[in-house]
Amino acid sequence: MVDVFFCALLLAAFARPAGLQVLLGDGDTGWHIRTGELVLATGHVPVVDPFSFTRAGQPWFAWEWLSDVLFALLWRWKGLSAVAAFCGVVMALGAAILFARLLDRGVGLAVALAASMAAVAASSVHYLARPHVFSILFYSSALWVVERDRARPGRAVWLLIPFTALWANLHAGFLAWGVTLAVLVGVAAAERQWGRTRRYGLLAMGCAAASLINPYGWKLHTHVIEYLNSKWIMDHVQEFQSPSIRSEGMVIYALLLLAAVAMAWRAPVFERVLVLLWAFASMRSARHVPLFALVAAPVVAGACAEFWRSAAARSGGRSAVTLLRDFSLDWGRGPRASLWLAVVAVMVIALIPAVGFPDGRFPVQAVERNLARLSGGPRVLTSDQWADYLIFRLYPRQRVFFDGRSDFFGPGVGGDYRKLFAAEDGWRELLDRYGFELALLPHDWPLSTMLEREPGWRHVYGDGVAVLYARSERPRSGELTGDKERSPVPFQRRAQ
């Protein structure tokens, strides 16, 4: 059943071009690939910024360098399709491990399937081809290992130490694992289970030491903690803000949140604390929703399975409730998997059709018809997501003003970026200070309306996604041809 679940989820969600393009909906994938290319070309992890003209040469943490290398190798092999498909496989595998974990708890096939799919739907808010997919997989796996060790101690739990060392080089989510181990030790001590306290205390210290095996040592930990506590990032980076309960996935998240908090009193203390901890974290930041789903699903599944057992006991041996429960338990006996799981994963990555960044979200046509033709690298004002795309498409010729590395740019350049896109007081001075020669803007930016009638700037290209402006006195780097087949029309009509 684990094979069936994994294959069905992978083929339905991530093995179609439309599904892959959803995974490529975040431009950060672009600079991650280029960072991996730099590591492969130079043989070392970059320590200064290679991508911007605003902070060129300043110290920079490429803290997901190993993920970046994997992405670069996949891109060299089969382009963006392989990167997206690989991330789809990782996410489907993380969900399959959760499903296997629930079967291992004896909740039955129906309950395990429903709870796993609820977790998948809730986590879909952060299903993107980025390094955080490894934290979803690793956290799901680590929780299962600890759960089995709590039921029946064994040697497997010590494999989590080298596992943490790998995790620390793939994604900063290893800190969530550190918090979980602290909770595990704290609960054992509070319950006066001194054998478990020593055992898991040693595990926690081993994992903490292993996490130092990275290019930055302990400085990585302080950097990530500062990043997670940055008021500017919390206030201005969307994924760090509270989730908006609008989409279907977020509605399921809200229902899972209510159910898990209501049923947490039935769960062991360790699971109860994790549910409350990640429930609070997920309400503050949508970025933590997948981690919450991984700890909430088992609690809700266990409570539902117990309710079903009680209902079956009251209904008698031949009732529909009892028969359905028996069927669910028979088909959910243990988390068995086979080599078919690996075979399907490899086939999906190898045979997936070619896809690229979605041209309805990124300025693909504007870049190909204009910037890709220029001989030099002009200073371009654009959105952070589109700057990520420019890094992917035009680096090293093109440097950017501000991209998705919000931890690197901080409130200085980040504040100027916000003033520019909102056309707030002083935007003209900022255009001059940074020496922008081009402005590649989304139609809905207030600055786009302002530049439409600003002396010294001219409209050179527009399509349904982007509009491109150039300084009238633009001196070099070739000639902007724009869209020769269309004559410029007023901005309001282009927006329609």
C-alpha positions as CSV (number, residue, x, y, z in Angstrom):
1,M,0.0,0.0,0.0
2,V,2.9,2.4,0.5
3,D,4.0,1.7,-3.1
4,V,0.5,2.5,-4.3
5,F,0.2,5.6,-2.2
6,F,3.6,6.9,-3.4
7,C,3.0,6.1,-7.1
8,A,-0.5,7.5,-7.1
9,L,0.5,10.8,-5.4
10,L,3.6,11.2,-7.6
11,L,1.8,10.5,-10.9
12,A,-1.3,12.5,-10.1
13,A,0.4,15.6,-8.6
14,F,4.0,15.9,-9.9
15,A,4.4,13.8,-13.1
16,R,2.5,16.2,-15.3
17,P,3.8,19.4,-17.0
18,A,1.1,21.4,-15.2
19,G,2.1,20.0,-11.8
20,L,5.8,20.5,-12.5
21,Q,5.2,24.2,-13.4
22,V,3.5,24.7,-10.1
23,L,6.7,23.5,-8.5
24,L,8.6,26.0,-10.6
25,G,6.4,28.9,-9.4
26,D,9.2,30.4,-7.2
27,G,12.2,32.1,-8.9
28,D,14.5,31.0,-6.1
29,T,15.0,27.8,-7.9
30,G,17.0,29.7,-10.5
31,W,19.7,31.1,-8.2
32,H,19.9,27.8,-6.4
33,I,20.9,26.2,-9.7
34,R,23.4,28.9,-10.5
35,T,25.0,28.6,-7.0
36,G,25.4,24.9,-7.5
37,E,27.0,25.6,-10.9
38,L,29.5,27.9,-9.1
39,V,30.4,25.2,-6.6
40,L,30.9,22.6,-9.3
41,A,33.0,25.1,-11.3
42,T,35.2,26.4,-8.5
43,G,35.3,23.4,-6.1
44,H,34.3,25.4,-3.1
45,V,31.3,27.0,-1.6
46,P,31.0,30.8,-2.3
47,V,31.5,33.0,0.6
48,V,30.8,36.4,-1.1
49,D,27.9,37.5,-3.2
50,P,28.3,36.7,-6.9
51,F,24.9,37.8,-8.2
52,S,24.1,41.4,-7.4
53,F,25.6,44.8,-8.3
54,T,24.3,46.4,-5.0
55,R,26.2,44.1,-2.6
56,A,28.8,42.5,-4.9
57,G,31.6,40.9,-2.9
58,Q,29.9,41.2,0.5
59,P,30.0,38.1,2.8
60,W,27.2,35.7,1.9
61,F,26.1,32.4,3.4
62,A,25.3,29.8,0.7
63,W,23.7,27.7,3.5
64,E,21.9,25.2,1.2
65,W,25.0,24.5,-0.9
66,L,24.6,20.8,-1.2
67,S,21.0,21.1,-2.4
68,D,22.2,23.7,-4.9
69,V,24.8,21.2,-6.2
70,L,22.2,18.5,-6.6
71,F,19.9,20.9,-8.5
72,A,22.8,21.9,-10.7
73,L,23.6,18.3,-11.6
74,L,20.0,17.6,-12.3
75,W,19.7,20.7,-14.5
76,R,22.8,19.7,-16.4
77,W,21.3,16.2,-17.0
78,K,17.8,17.1,-18.1
79,G,17.1,20.8,-17.4
80,L,14.4,22.2,-15.2
81,S,12.2,19.2,-15.7
82,A,14.6,17.0,-13.8
83,V,14.9,19.5,-11.0
84,A,11.1,19.9,-10.6
85,A,10.5,16.1,-11.0
86,F,13.2,15.3,-8.4
87,C,11.6,17.7,-5.9
88,G,8.2,16.1,-6.6
89,V,9.7,12.7,-5.9
90,V,11.2,14.0,-2.6
91,M,7.9,15.5,-1.5
92,A,5.9,12.3,-2.5
93,L,8.4,10.2,-0.6
94,G,8.0,12.4,2.5
95,A,4.2,11.9,2.3
96,A,4.7,8.2,1.8
97,I,6.8,7.9,4.9
98,L,4.1,9.7,6.9
99,F,1.6,7.2,5.4
100,A,3.8,4.3,6.4
101,R,4.2,5.8,9.9
102,L,0.5,5.9,10.3
103,L,0.1,2.3,9.1
104,D,2.8,1.3,11.6
105,R,0.7,2.8,14.4
106,G,-2.2,0.5,13.4
107,V,-4.8,3.1,12.5
108,G,-5.9,1.2,9.4
109,L,-5.8,2.0,5.7
110,A,-8.7,4.4,5.5
111,V,-7.7,6.6,8.4
112,A,-4.0,6.6,7.4
113,L,-5.0,7.6,3.8
114,A,-7.3,10.4,4.9
115,A,-4.8,11.8,7.4
116,S,-1.9,11.6,5.0
117,M,-3.8,13.4,2.2
118,A,-4.9,16.1,4.7
119,A,-1.3,16.6,5.5
120,V,-0.4,16.8,1.8
121,A,-3.1,19.3,1.1
122,A,-2.1,21.5,4.0
123,S,1.6,21.3,3.1
124,S,0.9,22.2,-0.6
125,V,1.2,25.9,0.3
126,H,5.0,25.3,0.3
127,Y,5.3,22.6,-2.4
128,L,8.0,24.3,-4.6
129,A,11.3,23.1,-6.2
130,R,13.5,24.5,-3.4
131,P,15.8,23.0,-0.8
132,H,13.2,23.0,1.9
133,V,11.8,19.8,0.3
134,F,14.6,17.9,2.0
135,S,13.5,19.2,5.4
136,I,10.0,17.8,4.8
137,L,11.4,14.4,3.9
138,F,14.0,14.4,6.7
139,Y,11.6,15.6,9.4
140,S,9.0,13.0,8.4
141,S,11.7,10.3,8.5
142,A,13.3,11.4,11.8
143,L,9.9,11.5,13.6
144,W,9.2,7.9,12.6
145,V,12.7,6.7,13.8
146,V,12.2,8.4,17.1
147,E,8.6,7.0,17.4
148,R,9.8,3.5,16.8
149,D,12.7,3.9,19.3
150,R,10.3,5.2,22.0
151,A,8.3,2.0,21.5
152,R,11.2,-0.4,21.1
153,P,14.7,1.1,21.6
154,G,17.3,0.0,19.0
155,R,20.5,1.0,17.2
156,A,18.7,2.7,14.3
157,V,18.2,5.9,16.3
158,W,21.9,6.6,16.3
159,L,21.9,6.9,12.5
160,L,20.1,10.2,13.1
161,I,23.5,11.7,14.0
162,P,25.1,11.4,10.5
163,F,21.7,12.1,9.1
164,T,21.8,15.5,10.8
165,A,25.2,16.3,9.3
166,L,23.8,15.7,5.9
167,W,20.6,17.7,6.7
168,A,22.7,20.7,7.9
169,N,24.2,21.0,4.4
170,L,21.0,20.6,2.5
171,H,18.6,23.0,4.4
172,A,18.4,25.0,7.6
173,G,15.4,23.0,8.6
174,F,17.8,20.9,10.7
175,L,17.2,23.5,13.4
176,A,13.6,22.2,13.7
177,W,15.0,18.8,14.4
178,G,17.2,20.3,17.1
179,V,14.1,21.8,18.7
180,T,12.3,18.5,18.5
181,L,15.1,16.7,20.2
182,A,15.1,19.3,23.0
183,V,11.4,18.7,23.5
184,L,12.1,14.9,23.5
185,V,14.7,15.2,26.3
186,G,12.7,17.7,28.2
187,V,9.6,15.5,28.3
188,A,11.6,12.5,29.3
189,A,13.1,14.5,32.2
190,A,9.8,15.9,33.2
191,E,8.3,12.3,33.4
192,R,11.4,11.2,35.3
193,Q,12.3,8.6,32.8
194,W,16.0,8.9,33.4
195,G,17.1,6.2,31.1
196,R,15.4,7.9,28.2
197,T,16.7,11.3,29.3
198,R,20.3,10.0,29.1
199,R,19.7,8.2,25.8
200,Y,18.0,11.1,24.0
201,G,20.3,13.6,25.7
202,L,23.3,11.8,24.1
203,L,21.4,11.7,20.8
204,A,20.7,15.4,21.0
205,M,24.3,16.3,21.7
206,G,25.5,14.0,18.9
207,C,23.1,15.6,16.4
208,A,24.1,19.1,17.6
209,A,27.8,18.2,17.1
210,A,27.1,16.7,13.7
211,S,25.3,19.9,12.5
212,L,28.6,21.7,12.9
213,I,30.0,19.7,10.0
214,N,29.3,22.4,7.4
215,P,31.3,25.1,5.6
216,Y,30.5,27.7,8.2
217,G,30.6,25.7,11.4
218,W,28.7,27.3,14.3
219,K,28.3,30.6,12.3
220,L,25.6,28.9,10.2
221,H,23.5,28.4,13.3
222,T,23.8,32.0,14.4
223,H,23.0,33.2,10.9
224,V,19.9,31.1,10.6
225,I,18.7,32.1,14.0
226,E,19.2,35.8,13.2
227,Y,17.4,35.3,9.9
228,L,14.4,33.7,11.6
229,N,14.2,36.5,14.2
230,S,14.6,39.4,11.7
231,K,11.7,41.7,12.2
232,W,12.2,43.1,8.7
233,I,11.9,39.6,7.1
234,M,8.9,38.6,9.3
235,D,7.1,41.8,8.2
236,H,7.9,41.8,4.5
237,V,8.6,38.2,3.3
238,Q,5.3,36.6,2.5
239,E,6.1,33.0,3.4
240,F,7.1,34.1,6.9
241,Q,3.7,35.8,7.5
242,S,0.6,34.2,8.9
243,P,-1.2,31.9,6.5
244,S,-4.2,33.3,4.6
245,I,-7.2,30.9,4.9
246,R,-8.4,31.2,1.3
247,S,-7.3,28.3,-0.8
248,E,-8.5,24.7,-0.4
249,G,-5.2,23.6,1.0
250,M,-5.3,26.3,3.7
251,V,-8.9,25.5,4.6
252,I,-7.7,21.9,5.2
253,Y,-4.8,23.2,7.2
254,A,-7.3,25.2,9.4
255,L,-9.4,22.0,10.0
256,L,-6.3,20.0,10.8
257,L,-5.2,22.7,13.2
258,L,-8.5,22.7,15.0
259,A,-8.7,18.9,15.1
260,A,-5.1,18.4,16.3
261,V,-5.4,20.9,19.1
262,A,-8.7,19.5,20.2
263,M,-7.5,15.9,20.2
264,A,-4.0,16.5,21.5
265,W,-5.0,15.6,25.1
266,R,-5.4,12.0,23.9
267,A,-1.8,11.8,22.6
268,P,1.4,11.1,24.5
269,V,3.0,14.2,26.1
270,F,5.8,14.4,23.6
271,E,3.4,14.5,20.7
272,R,1.1,16.8,22.5
273,V,3.9,19.3,23.0
274,L,5.0,19.1,19.4
275,V,1.5,19.7,18.2
276,L,1.1,22.8,20.3
277,L,4.5,24.1,19.4
278,W,4.2,23.7,15.6
279,A,0.5,24.9,15.7
280,F,1.7,28.2,17.2
281,A,4.6,28.4,14.8
282,S,2.4,27.7,11.8
283,M,-0.1,30.4,12.8
284,R,2.8,32.9,12.9
285,S,4.4,31.8,9.7
286,A,3.0,29.8,6.7
287,R,6.6,28.4,6.2
288,H,6.0,26.1,9.2
289,V,2.7,24.6,8.0
290,P,4.3,21.4,6.5
291,L,6.1,20.7,9.8
292,F,2.9,21.1,11.7
293,A,1.1,18.8,9.3
294,L,3.7,16.1,10.0
295,V,3.2,16.2,13.7
296,A,-0.6,16.8,13.6
297,A,-1.6,14.0,11.2
298,P,-0.6,11.1,13.6
299,V,-2.5,12.7,16.5
300,V,-5.6,13.2,14.5
301,A,-5.4,9.7,13.0
302,G,-4.9,8.1,16.3
303,A,-8.0,9.8,17.8
304,C,-10.1,9.0,14.7
305,A,-9.0,5.3,14.8
306,E,-9.9,5.1,18.5
307,F,-13.3,6.7,17.9
308,W,-13.9,4.2,15.1
309,R,-12.9,1.3,17.3
310,S,-15.4,2.4,20.0
311,A,-18.2,2.8,17.4
312,A,-17.5,-0.7,16.0
313,A,-17.6,-2.2,19.5
314,R,-21.0,-0.6,20.2
315,S,-22.4,-1.6,16.8
316,G,-21.8,-5.4,16.9
317,G,-19.8,-7.7,14.8
318,R,-21.9,-7.6,11.6
319,S,-22.5,-3.9,11.3
320,A,-21.3,-1.8,8.4
321,V,-19.1,0.2,10.8
322,T,-17.4,-2.9,12.0
323,L,-17.0,-4.5,8.6
324,L,-15.5,-1.4,7.1
325,R,-13.1,-1.1,10.0
326,D,-12.0,-4.7,9.6
327,F,-11.5,-4.2,5.9
328,S,-9.4,-1.0,6.6
329,L,-7.3,-2.9,9.2
330,D,-6.7,-5.9,6.9
331,W,-5.5,-3.7,4.1
332,G,-3.3,-1.6,6.3
333,R,-1.3,-4.2,8.1
334,G,2.2,-2.7,8.3
335,P,4.2,-0.3,6.1
336,R,5.5,-2.6,3.4
337,A,7.2,-1.2,0.3
338,S,9.0,-2.7,-2.6
339,L,11.5,-1.8,-5.4
340,W,8.6,-0.5,-7.5
341,L,8.7,2.7,-5.5
342,A,12.3,3.4,-6.5
343,V,11.6,2.3,-10.1
344,V,8.7,4.6,-10.5
345,A,10.6,7.5,-9.0
346,V,13.5,7.1,-11.4
347,M,11.1,6.7,-14.4
348,V,9.3,9.9,-13.6
349,I,12.5,11.9,-13.3
350,A,14.0,10.4,-16.5
351,L,10.9,10.5,-18.7
352,I,9.2,13.7,-17.7
353,P,8.5,16.1,-20.6
354,A,10.5,19.3,-20.9
355,V,9.2,22.3,-18.9
356,G,10.5,25.7,-17.9
357,F,9.6,28.5,-15.6
358,P,5.9,29.3,-16.3
359,D,5.7,32.2,-18.8
360,G,2.5,33.4,-17.2
361,R,4.4,34.1,-14.0
362,F,7.8,35.1,-15.2
363,P,8.9,37.6,-17.9
364,V,10.1,34.8,-20.2
365,Q,9.1,36.6,-23.5
366,A,10.3,40.0,-22.3
367,V,13.7,38.6,-21.5
368,E,14.1,36.6,-24.7
369,R,13.0,39.5,-26.9
370,N,15.0,42.2,-25.1
371,L,17.5,41.5,-22.4
372,A,18.8,38.2,-23.9
373,R,19.8,40.2,-27.1
374,L,21.9,42.8,-25.3
375,S,25.7,42.5,-25.4
376,G,26.3,43.9,-21.9
377,G,24.6,43.6,-18.5
378,P,22.6,46.8,-17.9
379,R,21.3,47.7,-14.4
380,V,17.8,46.4,-14.3
381,L,15.1,47.2,-11.8
382,T,12.7,44.3,-11.5
383,S,10.9,42.2,-8.8
384,D,12.8,39.9,-6.5
385,Q,11.2,36.9,-8.1
386,W,12.0,38.1,-11.6
387,A,15.6,38.9,-10.5
388,D,15.9,35.2,-9.6
389,Y,14.9,34.4,-13.1
390,L,17.4,36.8,-14.6
391,I,20.1,35.2,-12.5
392,F,19.1,31.8,-13.9
393,R,18.7,32.9,-17.5
394,L,21.5,35.5,-17.9
395,Y,24.2,35.0,-15.2
396,P,27.1,35.8,-15.3
397,R,26.5,38.5,-17.8
398,Q,23.7,40.0,-15.8
399,R,23.8,41.2,-12.2
400,V,20.7,42.1,-10.2
401,F,19.6,44.8,-7.8
402,F,17.6,42.7,-5.3
403,D,16.6,39.0,-5.5
404,G,15.0,36.4,-3.3
405,R,17.9,36.2,-0.8
406,S,16.2,38.5,1.7
407,D,18.5,37.4,4.5
408,F,21.4,38.8,2.5
409,F,20.1,42.1,1.4
410,G,18.4,43.0,4.7
411,P,16.4,46.2,5.4
412,G,18.8,48.6,3.7
413,V,18.5,47.5,0.0
414,G,15.2,45.8,0.8
415,G,13.7,49.1,2.1
416,D,14.8,50.9,-1.1
417,Y,13.3,48.0,-3.2
418,R,9.9,48.4,-1.4
419,K,10.0,52.2,-2.0
420,L,10.7,51.7,-5.7
421,F,8.0,49.2,-6.5
422,A,5.4,51.2,-4.5
423,A,6.6,54.5,-6.1
424,E,6.9,56.1,-2.6
425,D,8.5,59.5,-2.0
426,G,12.1,59.5,-3.2
427,W,11.7,56.9,-5.9
428,R,13.2,59.2,-8.6
429,E,16.3,59.7,-6.5
430,L,16.6,56.0,-5.9
431,L,16.4,55.3,-9.7
432,D,19.3,57.8,-10.2
433,R,21.3,56.6,-7.1
434,Y,21.4,53.0,-8.3
435,G,21.9,53.9,-11.9
436,F,19.1,51.8,-13.4
437,E,19.1,51.7,-17.2
438,L,16.0,49.4,-17.5
439,A,12.9,48.7,-15.5
440,L,11.3,45.3,-16.2
441,L,8.1,45.5,-14.1
442,P,4.8,43.7,-13.4
443,H,1.8,45.6,-14.7
444,D,0.4,46.0,-11.2
445,W,3.4,47.8,-9.7
446,P,2.6,51.5,-9.0
447,L,6.0,52.4,-10.4
448,S,4.9,51.0,-13.8
449,T,2.1,53.6,-14.0
450,M,4.5,56.4,-13.0
451,L,7.2,55.5,-15.5
452,E,4.6,55.5,-18.3
453,R,4.5,59.3,-18.1
454,E,7.9,60.0,-16.6
455,P,10.2,62.2,-18.7
456,G,13.5,60.5,-19.4
457,W,11.9,57.0,-19.6
458,R,10.4,55.4,-22.6
459,H,8.2,52.3,-23.0
460,V,10.0,49.7,-25.2
461,Y,8.1,46.5,-24.7
462,G,4.9,45.1,-23.2
463,D,3.0,41.8,-23.1
464,G,0.5,40.2,-20.8
465,V,3.0,39.6,-18.0
466,A,5.6,42.4,-18.1
467,V,6.3,45.9,-19.3
468,L,9.8,47.1,-20.0
469,Y,11.0,50.8,-19.8
470,A,14.4,52.2,-20.7
471,R,16.1,55.5,-19.9
472,S,15.7,57.7,-23.0
473,E,19.5,58.4,-22.9
474,R,20.4,54.7,-22.6
475,P,24.0,54.8,-23.9
476,R,25.3,51.2,-24.5
477,S,24.9,47.4,-24.4
478,G,23.3,47.1,-27.8
479,E,19.9,48.2,-28.9
480,L,16.5,47.3,-27.4
481,T,14.4,46.0,-30.3
482,G,11.3,45.5,-28.2
483,D,8.3,43.9,-29.9
484,K,8.5,45.0,-33.5
485,E,5.2,43.3,-34.4
486,R,3.2,45.4,-32.0
487,S,2.8,49.1,-31.5
488,P,2.8,50.4,-28.0
489,V,-0.7,50.9,-26.5
490,P,-1.7,52.8,-23.3
491,F,-0.8,51.0,-20.1
492,Q,-4.5,50.6,-19.1
493,R,-5.2,48.7,-22.2
494,R,-2.2,46.5,-21.8
495,A,-3.2,45.6,-18.3
496,Q,-6.6,44.5,-19.6
